[in-house]
Amino acid sequence: MSEVEETLKRISSHKGVVGIVVVNKEGIAIRSTLDQASTVMYSSLISQLAAKARSVVRELDPQNDLSFLRVRSKKHEIMIAPDKDYLLIVVQNPAESA
């Protein structure tokens, strides 16, 4: 098993994790544990959100960059870890993870 697969399996095993999506820099999902419709929705919308958040961080300080983004709603907590070429999106149920 590759290092990526092991990491995804480890993250998935955490309590409350609903799904994981790995997205390339074009916003296309390349790995996902969610259903097709959810994968497309999360990859598209979260890619746009992460790009906007990165833009805001750089606008405030051109020497800085976005390293992590966490969005919490009543139903889910979405954690986004951006990289140069990929985004790691983890969706979890905050009630179960506590």
trRosetta pair geometry for C-beta under 8 A, 3 or more apart (Angstrom, degrees):
i j d omega theta_ij theta_ji phi_ij phi_ji
1 5 4.6 -117 -176 90 94 129
1 6 5.4 118 120 -58 116 86
1 9 7.6 -8 172 -6 148 144
2 5 4.7 97 55 7 79 101
2 6 7.0 -142 96 -4 42 87
3 6 5.7 -54 -148 37 32 113
3 7 6.3 33 153 -20 65 106
4 7 5.8 -56 -150 36 30 111
4 8 6.4 27 154 -16 65 107
4 22 7.9 14 -172 -77 119 167
4 31 7.6 168 152 -22 122 167
5 8 5.8 -55 -146 38 31 109
5 9 6.2 32 155 -20 65 108
6 9 5.7 -55 -147 37 29 112
6 10 6.3 31 153 -21 64 106
7 10 5.6 -54 -148 35 31 112
7 11 6.4 28 155 -16 65 105
8 11 5.8 -54 -146 38 31 109
8 12 6.1 34 154 -22 65 109
8 20 5.7 -178 -148 95 92 156
8 22 7.6 -72 -90 -36 123 122
8 31 6.8 -87 -96 141 156 140
8 33 7.4 162 175 -41 114 119
9 12 5.7 -54 -145 37 29 114
9 13 6.5 32 155 -26 62 106
10 13 5.9 -56 -153 28 29 112
10 14 7.8 44 148 -34 57 90
11 14 6.1 -38 -170 3 41 114
11 17 6.4 142 148 -120 72 159
11 20 5.8 89 102 -83 128 143
11 90 6.0 -110 173 -108 129 131
12 17 5.6 -153 -140 104 37 144
12 20 6.1 -91 -73 -8 87 126
12 33 6.1 136 -106 -72 125 171
13 17 7.6 35 47 32 17 137
14 17 4.9 87 70 -27 89 119
14 92 7.4 -44 103 -107 113 137
14 97 7.1 26 146 -123 103 101
15 96 5.8 -144 158 145 86 91
15 97 5.6 148 102 -114 85 52
16 92 4.4 57 129 -176 97 108
16 93 4.7 -133 -158 60 84 75
16 94 6.9 70 -170 -94 142 14
16 95 7.5 168 -122 67 116 47
16 96 3.5 164 -96 91 84 97
16 97 3.1 -89 32 -58 163 80
16 98 7.8 88 -67 -3 151 53
17 20 7.0 1 179 -47 121 92
17 90 6.3 -56 -134 -172 103 103
17 91 7.4 102 -163 80 61 51
17 92 4.9 -49 -100 -99 45 98
17 97 7.6 81 -46 -84 57 112
18 34 7.6 38 130 -93 87 100
18 76 6.7 -61 11 -123 148 115
18 91 4.5 -57 64 109 109 97
18 92 5.7 172 1 -111 83 31
18 93 5.7 101 -52 -31 108 86
19 32 6.9 18 175 -175 114 82
19 33 4.7 -166 -144 82 77 90
19 34 3.8 57 -169 -64 159 92
19 38 6.9 88 52 123 169 136
19 42 7.9 -175 97 -7 125 167
19 90 7.8 -178 95 -151 44 47
19 91 4.9 10 55 49 81 111
20 31 7.5 -12 114 118 98 98
20 32 6.9 -170 94 -140 57 46
20 33 5.0 51 40 14 79 114
20 34 7.8 -175 47 -23 31 88
20 88 7.2 -21 -165 -170 99 84
20 89 6.9 149 -160 84 49 60
20 90 5.4 -12 -106 -105 80 71
20 91 7.5 -157 -74 21 35 74
21 29 5.3 -64 -165 -124 105 113
21 31 7.2 163 -155 90 40 60
21 32 4.6 7 -111 -108 76 94
21 33 7.7 -124 -65 26 55 66
21 34 6.2 -31 -64 15 102 119
21 39 5.7 157 -111 -137 122 75
21 42 5.2 151 7 103 159 129
21 43 5.6 -131 163 -70 141 87
21 46 7.7 130 75 46 132 146
21 88 7.9 155 83 -160 51 40
21 89 4.3 -9 60 61 94 113
21 91 7.7 40 -1 -12 99 104
22 29 7.0 103 72 -156 49 66
22 30 5.4 -57 100 62 97 89
22 31 4.2 25 36 49 114 99
22 32 7.2 -143 25 -64 65 59
22 86 5.9 -11 -174 -171 91 125
22 87 7.3 163 -156 79 45 53
22 88 5.8 -15 -106 -106 76 66
22 89 7.5 -168 -77 23 29 76
23 27 6.0 -9 179 -146 123 33
23 28 6.6 148 -156 71 76 28
23 29 5.4 -46 -97 -93 75 53
23 30 6.9 144 -120 7 22 82
23 43 4.6 158 -101 -140 123 93
23 46 7.3 166 -4 84 156 108
23 47 5.6 -128 144 -75 153 109
23 86 6.5 142 75 -161 49 68
23 87 4.4 -10 59 54 104 101
23 89 6.5 40 -7 -8 112 115
24 27 7.4 -52 73 14 66 18
24 28 5.3 -8 41 58 105 84
24 30 5.5 77 -37 -32 97 122
24 85 6.6 -32 -151 162 73 80
24 86 6.0 -46 -110 -103 42 71
25 84 7.9 -36 -75 139 126 50
25 85 5.4 -79 -35 -154 112 49
25 86 7.1 -80 -48 -70 70 32
27 43 5.9 124 174 151 68 88
27 44 5.8 66 168 -112 121 48
27 47 3.7 165 -114 102 94 174
27 48 7.4 35 -113 -43 136 70
28 43 6.7 40 -150 159 15 142
29 32 5.0 6 177 -43 134 123
29 39 4.9 -46 -18 171 177 106
29 40 7.1 -104 0 -82 128 44
29 42 7.8 67 -79 79 126 92
29 43 4.1 -110 -53 -72 94 151
30 86 7.7 -75 31 -123 129 112
32 39 4.1 38 -171 -116 171 124
32 43 7.7 -78 -78 -51 131 118
34 38 4.1 -104 162 94 128 120
34 39 4.7 167 80 -62 105 77
34 42 6.7 84 42 14 164 140
34 91 7.3 46 -71 32 130 136
35 38 5.0 82 58 18 79 105
35 39 6.7 -143 93 -12 35 94
36 39 5.6 -58 -146 34 26 115
36 40 6.5 23 160 -17 64 105
37 40 6.1 -56 -151 35 28 108
37 41 6.4 25 154 -16 63 111
38 41 5.6 -58 -146 40 32 112
38 42 6.0 25 161 -13 69 110
39 42 6.2 -59 -142 42 24 103
39 43 6.0 19 163 -16 63 114
40 43 6.1 -58 -140 39 23 107
40 44 6.2 18 164 -14 62 113
41 44 6.3 -65 -149 39 22 105
41 45 6.1 -1 168 1 63 117
42 45 6.4 -67 -134 48 23 97
42 46 5.3 8 177 -6 66 122
42 78 7.7 -168 -142 -132 109 131
42 89 5.8 163 158 129 119 155
42 91 6.8 -89 -116 -49 148 131
43 46 6.6 -55 -122 45 16 100
43 47 6.0 23 167 -25 55 114
43 89 7.4 -153 -90 15 56 150
44 47 6.2 -64 -153 31 18 111
44 48 6.8 12 155 -13 58 108
45 48 5.9 -58 -155 36 32 110
45 49 6.3 30 151 -18 67 108
46 49 5.3 -51 -143 38 38 114
46 50 6.1 39 157 -20 69 105
46 78 6.7 -136 -107 168 125 139
46 80 5.9 -175 -178 -96 115 129
46 87 6.8 172 122 139 108 148
46 89 5.2 72 120 -106 165 140
47 50 5.9 -54 -145 37 27 109
47 51 6.4 29 154 -19 62 107
47 87 6.2 -167 -99 12 73 156
48 51 5.8 -55 -148 36 29 112
48 52 6.4 28 154 -17 64 107
49 52 5.8 -58 -150 38 30 110
49 53 6.2 29 153 -19 66 108
49 69 7.4 177 129 135 104 155
49 71 7.5 -25 160 -43 153 149
49 80 7.5 -174 95 -37 110 167
50 53 5.6 -52 -142 38 32 111
50 54 6.2 35 155 -21 65 105
50 66 7.0 168 -169 117 77 156
50 69 6.1 -164 -109 25 79 150
50 80 5.3 -142 -87 160 116 147
50 82 5.3 151 -175 -74 129 122
50 87 5.7 171 26 -118 173 138
51 54 5.7 -52 -147 35 29 112
51 55 6.4 33 151 -22 62 106
52 55 5.5 -53 -150 34 32 116
52 56 6.5 34 152 -21 65 103
53 56 5.7 -51 -150 33 33 112
53 57 6.5 33 153 -19 65 104
53 66 5.4 91 118 -109 97 147
53 69 5.3 58 126 -97 170 143
54 57 5.8 -54 -150 36 31 111
54 58 6.3 25 155 -13 65 109
54 65 6.8 1 -148 -162 92 70
54 66 4.1 -96 -97 4 71 130
54 82 6.7 -88 -71 94 122 177
55 58 6.0 -61 -147 42 28 106
55 59 6.1 33 153 -25 65 108
56 59 5.6 -53 -145 33 30 114
56 60 6.5 28 156 -17 63 105
57 60 6.0 -58 -153 36 29 109
57 61 7.0 -42 169 47 63 85
57 64 5.4 -112 161 113 96 111
57 65 6.4 88 114 -156 132 18
57 66 4.8 161 16 -63 154 79
58 61 7.2 -90 -141 75 27 49
58 62 5.8 45 -174 -117 75 47
58 64 6.6 -159 -95 75 47 75
58 65 6.7 22 -74 -100 92 56
59 62 7.9 31 -108 -70 14 68
60 64 7.0 -30 83 51 92 136
61 64 3.9 55 91 3 112 119
66 69 6.4 -4 -175 -47 120 106
66 82 5.6 45 103 40 108 140
67 81 8.0 -15 160 -144 54 69
67 82 7.4 -136 -143 54 17 90
68 79 7.3 -16 -171 -170 98 89
68 80 7.1 150 -163 82 51 60
68 81 5.7 -14 -112 -105 80 68
68 82 7.8 -161 -87 19 33 77
69 79 7.5 157 86 -158 53 45
69 80 4.3 -11 63 60 99 109
69 82 7.3 45 2 -16 107 104
70 77 6.7 -5 -171 -178 95 98
70 78 7.3 161 -155 84 47 52
70 79 5.2 -9 -107 -108 82 74
70 80 7.4 -165 -74 23 37 72
71 77 7.2 166 87 -158 48 51
71 78 4.7 -6 59 57 98 100
71 80 7.5 32 0 -6 99 109
72 76 7.7 -148 -143 108 49 45
72 77 4.6 -10 -108 -111 82 85
72 78 7.7 -168 -77 23 38 62
72 94 6.2 52 -146 -60 110 148
73 76 5.7 22 51 53 101 66
73 77 7.6 -169 26 -79 60 42
73 78 7.9 29 1 -4 99 98
75 93 7.5 -57 167 -123 60 76
76 91 5.5 -17 -170 -168 134 93
76 92 6.7 138 -159 73 79 34
76 93 6.4 -58 -109 -94 65 48
76 94 7.1 136 -160 -14 22 88
77 91 7.6 150 77 -157 48 46
77 92 5.2 -22 61 67 95 88
77 93 7.7 118 16 -145 86 4
77 94 4.5 94 -27 -64 117 101
77 97 7.2 -75 35 28 136 146
78 89 6.6 -16 -169 -165 97 93
78 90 7.3 157 -156 80 48 49
78 91 5.4 -14 -104 -103 77 72
79 89 7.4 152 80 -156 51 44
79 90 4.6 -11 58 59 100 100
79 92 7.3 13 0 9 106 108
80 87 6.1 -20 -163 -171 95 107
80 88 7.2 152 -156 79 44 55
80 89 5.5 -7 -104 -104 76 72
80 90 8.0 -163 -71 25 36 67
81 87 7.2 147 75 -164 49 55
81 88 4.3 -7 57 56 102 106
81 90 7.9 33 -2 -2 102 103
82 86 7.9 175 -156 98 47 47
82 87 5.3 -23 -106 -109 65 80
82 88 8.0 -151 -70 25 23 68
83 86 4.7 12 54 58 117 77
83 87 7.1 -164 23 -79 75 33
83 88 7.3 57 -14 -12 108 93
92 96 7.3 -127 174 66 91 102
92 97 5.2 46 152 -48 133 137
93 96 4.4 51 89 16 110 111
93 97 6.6 158 81 -17 57 90
94 97 5.7 -60 -137 39 35 109
94 98 6.5 45 164 -35 67 102
95 98 6.5 -51 -157 16 26 112
